[in-house]
Amino acid sequence: MAGNQQDTEERQFGWTLHDVFRLFQRAWHRRLRESGSGISPAQSRVLTELYRQGGLTQTALADEIGMEKAPLGRLLDRMEEQGFVERKPDPDDRRVRLVYPTAKSDSLDEPMWGAARGMFEMALDGLSAKERATLISLLERLKQNLSAEEARAIGPRRTAADDEASMGE
């Protein structure tokens, strides 16, 4: 199957991005396991979003980490049992519960970020400061392009609070 130069570049881009993502996930899983933190990559993603944004509804959290609400609910149940997260009523809408990290989850911060720093150093090895800045800039541009496309594709959406209230949470 013959293709032009643009087809070849697009295929190379697609497969390279796929391979980088796959290898990044494997490295993260391995380094997180080696950190002794005892948490899974999915749990680390939940905690990272909660640290970044504070209390989130389950719907908003699911959107942020790209996970369906039902499996996320089970994950949050386990994390709540472990004492890493807690659900509290939203002060603005008591029908909605927000998820927050607990003080106990703070003990995971250093092992989790130590694992992340080691992985980032390994992945970026050999790149100059300028190349790193360029890479981040290009990835941000890709993210903006894809986010704009996603916004066009999904159109107007209900808010997370609407979704949570309709679920009776």
Secondary structure, 3 states (H helix, E strand, C coil): CCCCHHHHHHHHHHHHHHHHHHHHHHHHHHHHHHCCCCCCHHHHHHHHHHHHHCCEEHHHHHHHHCCCHHHHHHHHHHHHHHCCEEEEEECCEEEEEEEEECCHHHHHHHHHHHHHHHHHHHHCCCCCHHHHHHHHHHHHHHHHHHHHHHHHHHCCCCCHHHHHHHHCC
